[in-house]
Amino acid sequence: MHHASEALFGAKSTALPQDGPLYLQLKRWIEDAVRRGAIKPGDALPSERDLAVRVEMSRVTVRKAVQHLVREGVLVQRHGS
């Protein structure tokens, strides 16, 4: 299983969409990464903690974005992976 961290962040800073609640900004950013192939089927996202640090959001905000993406079928959540 490939870790999507490098594909998501690389060496540049993270530029999230600027409108709407933070969790929706992060959700749209992850959706875009899936669409452009930066996140591929089977890739693992960074942990909620690591993702929160990288995008400078709370873990609660990251969790809410991920939960929405899981409910919509964009992501599959595997606990402890």
LUMBA-439788 format. One record per atom (N, C-alpha, C): residue in one letter; x, y, z. Coordinates in steps of 0.1 Angstrom, whole numbers, plus 2048, in hexadecimal, padded with zeros to 3 digits. Layout:
REM residues N
- a / X / Y / Z
...
END
This chain:
REM residues 81
- m / 808 / 7F4 / 800
- m / 800 / 800 / 800
- m / 809 / 80C / 800
- h / 807 / 815 / 7F7
- h / 80F / 822 / 7F5
- h / 809 / 82C / 7FE
- h / 812 / 834 / 804
- h / 80D / 83F / 80D
- h / 80C / 84C / 804
- a / 800 / 852 / 804
- a / 7FD / 85E / 7FC
- a / 804 / 86B / 801
- s / 80A / 86B / 80C
- s / 810 / 877 / 812
- s / 819 / 87F / 808
- e / 822 / 878 / 802
- e / 82B / 87F / 7F8
- e / 824 / 884 / 7EC
- a / 81A / 87D / 7E7
- a / 813 / 881 / 7DC
- a / 80A / 88D / 7DF
- l / 805 / 88D / 7EB
- l / 7FC / 898 / 7EF
- l / 804 / 8A5 / 7F2
- f / 80F / 8A4 / 7F9
- f / 816 / 8AF / 7FE
- f / 823 / 8B3 / 7F6
- g / 82A / 8A9 / 7F2
- g / 837 / 8AB / 7EB
- g / 83F / 8B5 / 7F2
- a / 846 / 8BE / 7EB
- a / 84F / 8C7 / 7F2
- a / 848 / 8D5 / 7F3
- k / 83C / 8D7 / 7ED
- k / 836 / 8E4 / 7EE
- k / 82C / 8E5 / 7F9
- s / 828 / 8F1 / 7FB
- s / 81E / 8F3 / 806
- s / 810 / 8EF / 800
- t / 807 / 8ED / 80A
- t / 7F9 / 8E8 / 807
- t / 7F0 / 8F4 / 804
- a / 7EA / 8F4 / 7F8
- a / 7E1 / 8FF / 7F5
- a / 7D3 / 8FA / 7F4
- l / 7CB / 8FC / 7FF
- l / 7BE / 8F7 / 7FF
- l / 7B4 / 901 / 7F9
- p / 7A9 / 8FC / 7F4
- p / 79F / 906 / 7EF
- p / 79B / 910 / 7FA
- q / 798 / 91C / 7F7
- q / 797 / 926 / 801
- q / 789 / 92A / 805
- d / 77F / 923 / 800
- d / 771 / 927 / 804
- d / 76A / 91C / 80B
- g / 761 / 91F / 815
- g / 75A / 916 / 81C
- g / 760 / 911 / 829
- p / 75A / 909 / 831
- p / 75F / 904 / 83D
- p / 76C / 8FC / 83A
- l / 775 / 8FC / 844
- l / 782 / 8F5 / 843
- l / 781 / 8E7 / 83F
- y / 777 / 8DF / 845
- y / 777 / 8D1 / 841
- y / 773 / 8CF / 833
- l / 76A / 8D8 / 82D
- l / 767 / 8D7 / 81F
- l / 772 / 8DB / 816
- q / 77B / 8E5 / 81A
- q / 787 / 8E8 / 813
- q / 790 / 8DC / 812
- l / 792 / 8D5 / 81D
- l / 79B / 8C9 / 81D
- l / 794 / 8BE / 815
- k / 787 / 8BC / 816
- k / 780 / 8B2 / 80F
- k / 782 / 8B4 / 800
- r / 780 / 8C1 / 7FB
- r / 782 / 8C4 / 7ED
- r / 790 / 8C1 / 7E8
- w / 79A / 8C5 / 7F1
- w / 7A8 / 8C3 / 7EE
- w / 7AB / 8B4 / 7EC
- i / 7A6 / 8AC / 7F5
- i / 7A8 / 89D / 7F4
- i / 7A1 / 898 / 7E8
- e / 795 / 89C / 7E5
- e / 78D / 898 / 7D9
- e / 795 / 89B / 7CC
- d / 79B / 8A7 / 7CC
- d / 7A3 / 8AB / 7C1
- d / 7AF / 8A2 / 7BF
- a / 7B6 / 89F / 7CA
- a / 7C1 / 896 / 7CA
- a / 7BE / 888 / 7C4
- v / 7B2 / 883 / 7C8
- v / 7AD / 876 / 7C2
- v / 7AB / 878 / 7B3
- r / 7A4 / 882 / 7AF
- r / 7A1 / 885 / 7A1
- r / 7AD / 886 / 799
- r / 7B8 / 88C / 79D
- r / 7C4 / 88E / 795
- r / 7CE / 883 / 797
- g / 7CA / 879 / 79F
- g / 7D2 / 86D / 7A0
- g / 7DD / 86D / 7AA
- a / 7DE / 878 / 7B2
- a / 7E8 / 879 / 7BD
- a / 7E5 / 86F / 7C8
- i / 7D9 / 86C / 7CA
- i / 7D5 / 861 / 7D3
- i / 7CE / 856 / 7CA
- k / 7D4 / 84A / 7CA
- k / 7D0 / 83F / 7C2
- k / 7C9 / 835 / 7CB
- p / 7C1 / 82C / 7C4
- p / 7BA / 821 / 7CC
- p / 7C5 / 819 / 7D4
- g / 7C3 / 817 / 7E0
- g / 7CC / 810 / 7E9
- g / 7D6 / 818 / 7F0
- d / 7D7 / 825 / 7EC
- d / 7E0 / 82E / 7F3
- d / 7DB / 831 / 801
- a / 7E4 / 833 / 80B
- a / 7E0 / 836 / 818
- a / 7E3 / 845 / 81A
- l / 7D9 / 84C / 820
- l / 7DA / 85A / 823
- l / 7E3 / 85B / 830
- p / 7EA / 866 / 832
- p / 7F1 / 868 / 83F
- p / 7E6 / 866 / 84A
- s / 7EB / 864 / 856
- s / 7E2 / 863 / 862
- s / 7DB / 870 / 864
- e / 7D0 / 870 / 86B
- e / 7C9 / 87C / 86E
- e / 7D2 / 886 / 874
- r / 7DA / 882 / 87E
- r / 7E3 / 88B / 885
- r / 7ED / 891 / 87B
- d / 7F3 / 889 / 873
- d / 7FD / 88E / 869
- d / 7F7 / 898 / 85F
- l / 7EB / 894 / 85A
- l / 7E4 / 89C / 850
- l / 7E0 / 8AA / 857
- a / 7DB / 8A9 / 863
- a / 7D8 / 8B5 / 86A
- a / 7E4 / 8BF / 86B
- v / 7EF / 8B9 / 86F
- v / 7FB / 8C2 / 870
- v / 7FF / 8C8 / 862
- r / 7FE / 8C0 / 858
- r / 802 / 8C4 / 84B
- r / 7F9 / 8CF / 845
- v / 7EC / 8CE / 848
- v / 7E3 / 8D8 / 842
- v / 7DF / 8E3 / 84C
- e / 7E5 / 8E2 / 858
- e / 7E3 / 8EB / 863
- e / 7D4 / 8ED / 867
- m / 7CE / 8E1 / 869
- m / 7C0 / 8E0 / 86E
- m / 7C0 / 8D7 / 87A
- s / 7B5 / 8D7 / 881
- s / 7B3 / 8CE / 88D
- s / 7B0 / 8C0 / 887
- r / 7B3 / 8B6 / 890
- r / 7B0 / 8A8 / 88C
- r / 7A1 / 8A7 / 88A
- v / 799 / 8AE / 892
- v / 78A / 8AD / 891
- v / 786 / 8B1 / 883
- t / 78C / 8BC / 87E
- t / 789 / 8C1 / 870
- t / 78D / 8B7 / 866
- v / 799 / 8B1 / 867
- v / 79E / 8A7 / 85E
- v / 795 / 89B / 85E
- r / 791 / 896 / 86A
- r / 788 / 88B / 86C
- r / 77B / 88D / 865
- k / 775 / 899 / 866
- k / 768 / 89C / 860
- k / 769 / 89C / 851
- a / 774 / 8A1 / 84B
- a / 776 / 8A0 / 83D
- a / 777 / 892 / 838
- v / 77F / 88A / 83F
- v / 781 / 87C / 83B
- v / 774 / 874 / 83D
- q / 76D / 876 / 847
- q / 760 / 86F / 849
- q / 756 / 872 / 83E
- h / 756 / 87F / 839
- h / 74D / 882 / 82E
- h / 752 / 87B / 821
- l / 75F / 87A / 81F
- l / 764 / 873 / 813
- l / 761 / 864 / 814
- v / 762 / 85F / 820
- v / 75F / 850 / 821
- v / 750 / 84E / 81E
- r / 747 / 856 / 824
- r / 739 / 855 / 822
- r / 735 / 856 / 813
- e / 73D / 85E / 80C
- e / 73A / 860 / 7FD
- e / 741 / 856 / 7F5
- g / 749 / 84D / 7FB
- g / 74F / 842 / 7F3
- g / 75C / 847 / 7EC
- v / 761 / 853 / 7EF
- v / 76E / 857 / 7E9
- v / 77A / 850 / 7F0
- l / 779 / 84E / 7FD
- l / 783 / 848 / 805
- l / 77E / 83B / 80C
- v / 786 / 832 / 80F
- v / 783 / 827 / 817
- v / 78B / 828 / 823
- q / 785 / 827 / 82F
- q / 78C / 828 / 83B
- q / 78F / 81B / 841
- r / 79C / 819 / 844
- r / 7A1 / 80D / 84B
- r / 7A8 / 811 / 858
- h / 7A1 / 80E / 863
- h / 7A7 / 812 / 870
- h / 7B4 / 80B / 873
- g / 7BD / 812 / 878
- g / 7CA / 80C / 87C
- g / 7D4 / 80A / 871
- s / 7D0 / 80E / 865
- s / 7D9 / 80C / 859
- s / 7E2 / 818 / 857
END
